[in-house]
Amino acid sequence: MTAASIHVGQRPVRWYHTLVNTPFNALVTVVLVGLLAATLPAAVEWLFLSARFGGDSPQACAQVPGACWTFIVQKHRVILFGLYPYAEQWRPLLACVVLIGIVVLSCRRRFWRPALAIYWLGALALVGVLMWGGVLGLSFVETRLWGGLPLTLILATVGVGLAFPLGVLLALGRRSDLPAVRSVCVIYIELIRGVPLISLLFMASVMLPLFLPEGLNINKLLRAQIAIVLFVAAYIAETVRGGLQAIPKGQYEGADSLGLGYWQKTLFIVLPQALRAIVGPLVGIFISVLKDTSLVVVIGVFDLMQATKAALADAQWQGFSTEAYLFIGAIYFVLCFSISRYSQSLERQWRQG
């Protein structure tokens, strides 16, 4: 049986046979094909065939009926890097490469060793040096000037990286036999999951400084990062708890019969099986985190969405919002689709194993 077929009973069935195997499926297939036939040629015409790619001013698109990709050509550095100093934008570009590289490295199973944590610390330290500067001859750049794609990747990557271990601990605490620990974890999880992320961002931006000692000020970007970590950890905790509940009781009893302690049983027997069972839901959370970073716009953090709005605010280039949002939509799609495909590949490998 090939990857392009599925099993029905003992007979492999090609995936495309399911498009017309019932009258209803056949009707849906015809309708969808008709919609594609009606809209796809016009979309291709507007996006590519009649589009304008060259030029250096909006007047270059005046006589073009299609998309004006000249806007993206002229404003892509503002969209991708926000207010970061123009001459130093190689630094956030390199930071993006480092972040994506360490994520790709972490996706390779042969690197799943304790040394990977050292690689992550080194990568994050390098990203910090590149973005902040102030050392090695690099000029210092304040976080208020950070923006665009690097900021989105930093918020999502660091948010998931810190929220995951916190979420696992919360899930274990919620299943603890100690009433005090269990109560604290339950209250935290239910409280955080009961409010939207945007409210936590507002609280971190507006209310948190009111509770700090006089003279102590936490950077706005750091406050946004803390809010994201606390929010995501609660959702990861509930997902991990579901995975822990799915583990057969015999696994716990078998570990106890071997004389393993609580942490040995959890780290080597129970938790690996639980995490394997919840790869799909966890990936869904990770994708949501990447997209939800756009909410930091409400507290004035210059993420990819806010940088795009800044590019559109140029009086000479107003009216090209469709091209702008298609461009950043394509960026989000590539990132999210890559994560999704990797999770499917990982699930297939584990099923075969």
C-alpha positions in Angstrom: 0.0 0.0 0.0 1.4 3.4 -1.0 1.2 6.7 0.9 -1.5 7.7 -1.6 -3.9 5.0 -0.6 -6.0 4.0 2.4 -7.3 0.7 3.6 -10.9 -0.3 3.5 -11.2 -3.8 4.8 -8.5 -5.7 3.0 -8.6 -3.6 -0.2 -6.3 -0.5 -0.7 -8.3 2.4 -2.0 -6.7 5.4 -3.7 -7.6 8.7 -2.0 -9.1 10.2 -5.1 -11.6 7.4 -5.3 -13.3 8.7 -2.1 -14.1 12.0 -4.0 -16.9 10.2 -5.9 -17.7 7.1 -4.0 -21.1 8.4 -2.9 -23.6 10.7 -4.5 -23.1 13.3 -1.9 -19.3 13.2 -2.2 -19.6 13.4 -6.0 -21.9 16.5 -5.7 -19.5 18.2 -3.3 -16.6 17.4 -5.6 -18.4 18.9 -8.6 -19.3 22.0 -6.7 -15.8 22.6 -5.5 -14.3 21.9 -8.9 -16.7 24.4 -10.3 -15.8 27.1 -7.8 -12.1 26.5 -8.5 -12.7 26.8 -12.2 -14.6 30.1 -11.7 -12.1 31.7 -9.3 -8.7 30.2 -9.8 -8.0 31.7 -13.3 -9.1 35.2 -12.1 -6.9 34.9 -9.0 -3.9 33.8 -11.0 -4.5 36.7 -13.5 -4.6 39.2 -10.7 -1.8 37.8 -8.6 0.8 37.1 -11.3 -0.1 37.6 -15.0 -1.4 41.2 -14.7 0.6 42.2 -11.7 3.4 44.7 -11.4 6.7 43.6 -9.9 9.0 46.5 -10.9 9.2 50.2 -10.4 9.9 52.4 -7.4 6.7 54.4 -6.9 2.9 53.9 -6.7 2.5 55.5 -10.1 4.2 52.4 -11.6 1.0 50.5 -10.7 -1.5 53.1 -12.0 -2.1 51.3 -15.3 -1.9 47.8 -14.0 -5.1 45.9 -13.4 -3.4 43.3 -11.2 -1.6 43.3 -7.9 1.0 45.9 -7.2 3.9 43.8 -5.8 6.0 46.9 -6.2 4.7 47.9 -2.7 6.2 44.7 -1.2 9.5 45.2 -3.1 9.8 48.8 -1.7 8.4 48.2 1.8 9.5 44.6 2.6 12.3 45.8 5.0 9.8 47.8 7.0 7.4 44.9 7.1 10.0 42.4 8.1 12.1 44.4 10.5 9.9 47.3 11.6 11.7 50.3 13.1 15.1 48.5 13.5 17.9 50.8 12.2 18.1 50.4 8.4 21.8 49.9 8.2 21.7 47.3 11.0 18.9 45.1 9.6 21.4 42.3 8.8 21.3 41.6 12.5 17.6 40.7 12.9 17.9 38.8 9.6 20.7 36.7 11.0 18.7 36.3 14.3 15.8 34.9 12.3 18.2 32.4 10.6 19.6 31.4 14.0 16.1 30.9 15.5 14.8 28.9 12.5 18.0 26.9 12.4 17.9 25.8 16.0 14.2 24.9 15.6 15.0 22.8 12.6 17.9 21.2 14.4 15.6 20.3 17.3 13.3 18.6 14.9 15.9 16.0 14.0 15.7 13.0 16.4 19.4 12.3 16.3 19.9 15.6 18.2 17.5 14.8 21.0 20.2 14.6 23.6 21.0 16.7 26.7 23.5 18.7 24.7 20.5 20.2 22.7 19.7 22.4 25.8 23.2 23.8 25.5 22.7 24.5 21.8 19.4 26.3 22.6 21.1 28.5 25.3 23.9 29.4 22.8 21.4 30.2 20.1 19.3 32.4 22.3 22.4 34.2 23.6 23.5 34.8 20.0 20.0 36.2 19.1 20.2 38.5 22.2 23.6 39.8 21.2 22.5 40.4 17.6 19.2 42.1 18.5 20.5 44.2 21.5 24.1 44.7 20.5 26.2 46.9 22.8 29.0 44.3 22.6 31.5 43.0 20.0 31.4 46.4 18.2 27.6 46.2 17.6 25.6 49.4 18.3 23.0 49.1 21.1 19.4 48.9 19.8 16.5 49.4 22.3 13.7 46.8 22.3 11.2 49.5 21.4 12.8 49.5 17.9 12.5 45.8 17.5 9.7 44.6 15.2 8.5 42.6 12.3 9.3 38.9 11.8 12.2 38.6 14.3 10.0 39.8 17.1 7.2 37.4 16.1 9.7 34.5 16.1 11.2 35.5 19.4 7.8 35.8 21.1 6.6 32.5 19.8 9.9 30.5 20.2 10.7 31.7 23.7 7.1 31.6 24.7 6.7 27.9 23.7 10.2 27.0 25.1 9.4 28.4 28.5 5.7 27.5 28.6 6.2 23.8 27.8 8.2 22.8 31.0 5.9 25.0 33.1 2.8 23.4 31.5 4.2 19.9 32.2 4.9 20.8 35.9 1.4 22.2 36.2 -0.1 19.0 34.7 1.8 16.9 37.1 0.8 19.2 40.0 -2.8 19.0 39.0 -2.6 15.2 39.4 -0.6 15.3 42.6 -1.8 13.6 45.7 -0.8 16.7 47.7 -4.0 18.8 48.2 -2.2 22.1 48.4 -0.1 21.5 45.3 -3.2 20.3 43.4 -5.3 23.2 44.5 -2.8 25.8 43.4 -2.4 24.2 40.0 -6.1 23.9 39.4 -6.7 27.5 40.4 -4.0 28.8 38.1 -5.0 26.7 35.1 -8.7 27.5 35.4 -8.1 31.2 36.1 -5.7 31.6 33.1 -7.8 29.5 30.7 -10.9 31.5 31.7 -9.6 34.8 30.3 -8.5 35.8 26.8 -4.8 36.4 26.0 -5.5 40.0 25.1 -6.7 40.7 28.7 -3.4 39.2 30.1 -1.4 41.4 27.7 -3.3 44.5 28.9 -2.7 43.5 32.5 1.0 42.9 31.9 1.3 46.3 30.1 -0.9 48.5 32.3 -1.5 46.9 35.7 1.8 45.0 36.4 3.8 48.3 36.7 1.4 49.5 39.4 2.5 46.5 41.6 6.2 47.0 41.2 8.4 48.9 43.6 9.0 52.5 42.8 11.9 52.9 40.4 11.6 49.3 39.1 10.4 49.1 35.5 10.1 46.0 33.4 10.5 46.3 29.7 7.2 46.2 27.7 8.5 43.4 25.5 9.4 41.3 28.5 6.0 41.9 30.0 4.3 40.7 26.8 6.6 37.7 26.8 5.7 36.8 30.4 2.0 37.1 29.6 2.3 34.8 26.6 4.3 32.2 28.7 1.7 32.2 31.5 -1.2 31.9 29.0 0.3 29.1 26.9 1.4 27.1 29.9 -2.1 26.7 31.2 -3.3 25.2 27.8 -0.3 22.9 27.6 -1.0 21.7 31.1 -4.5 20.6 30.3 -3.3 18.9 27.1 -0.5 17.1 29.0 -3.0 16.1 31.7 -5.2 14.5 29.0 -2.2 12.5 27.8 -1.4 11.4 31.3 -4.9 10.2 31.9 -4.7 8.1 28.7 -1.8 6.0 30.0 -3.1 2.6 31.1 -3.0 1.9 34.8 -0.8 -1.1 34.2 2.1 1.2 33.2 2.0 2.9 36.6 1.8 -0.5 38.4 4.6 -1.9 36.3 6.9 1.0 37.2 6.0 0.6 40.9 6.7 -3.1 40.7 10.2 -2.3 39.5 10.8 -0.1 42.5 11.0 3.2 40.6 10.6 6.4 42.4 8.0 9.1 41.5 10.3 11.1 39.2 11.9 8.0 37.6 8.5 6.6 36.9 7.2 10.0 35.5 10.3 10.9 33.4 11.1 7.5 31.9 7.8 5.6 31.8 4.7 7.8 32.0 5.6 11.2 30.5 7.2 9.9 27.2 4.1 7.9 26.4 1.8 10.8 27.3 3.7 13.3 25.2 3.7 10.8 22.2 -0.1 10.5 22.5 -0.7 14.3 22.4 1.6 15.4 19.6 -1.3 16.7 17.5 -2.9 18.8 20.2 0.5 20.2 21.2 1.3 21.2 17.7 -2.1 22.9 17.5 -1.2 25.0 20.6 2.2 25.9 19.1 0.6 27.1 15.9 -1.9 29.1 17.9 1.0 30.8 19.8 2.7 31.8 16.6 -0.5 33.4 15.3 -1.5 34.9 18.6 1.7 36.9 18.8 -0.1 39.4 16.5 -2.2 40.4 19.6 0.7 42.2 21.1 -0.2 45.0 18.7 -2.7 46.2 21.3 0.0 47.2 23.7 2.2 48.8 21.1 4.7 46.1 20.4 5.9 46.2 16.8 5.3 42.6 15.6 4.9 41.6 12.0 1.3 42.8 11.9 2.1 46.2 13.4 5.1 46.6 11.1 2.8 46.0 8.1 0.4 48.6 9.3 3.3 51.0 9.6 4.3 50.3 6.0 0.7 51.0 4.9 0.6 54.3 6.8 3.0 55.8 4.2 0.8 58.4 2.4 2.4 57.5 -0.9 1.6 53.8 -0.6 -1.9 53.8 0.8 -4.4 51.5 -0.9 -2.2 48.4 -1.2 -3.4 46.6 2.0 -4.5 43.5 0.0 -0.9 42.9 -1.2 0.5 43.6 2.2 -1.8 41.2 4.1 -1.3 38.5 1.4 2.4 38.8 1.9 2.4 38.4 5.7 -0.4 35.7 5.3 2.0 33.7 3.1 4.7 34.1 5.8 2.4 32.8 8.5 1.2 30.0 6.3 4.7 28.8 5.5 5.6 28.7 9.1 2.4 27.0 10.3 2.3 24.5 7.5 5.9 23.5 8.1 5.1 22.9 11.8 2.0 20.9 10.9 3.8 18.7 8.3 6.6 18.0 10.8 4.1 16.8 13.4 2.4 14.5 10.9 5.8 13.1 10.0 6.7 12.6 13.6 3.4 10.8 14.3 4.0 8.5 11.4 7.5 7.6 12.6 6.2 6.8 16.1 3.3 4.7 14.7 5.8 2.7 12.7 8.1 2.4 15.7 
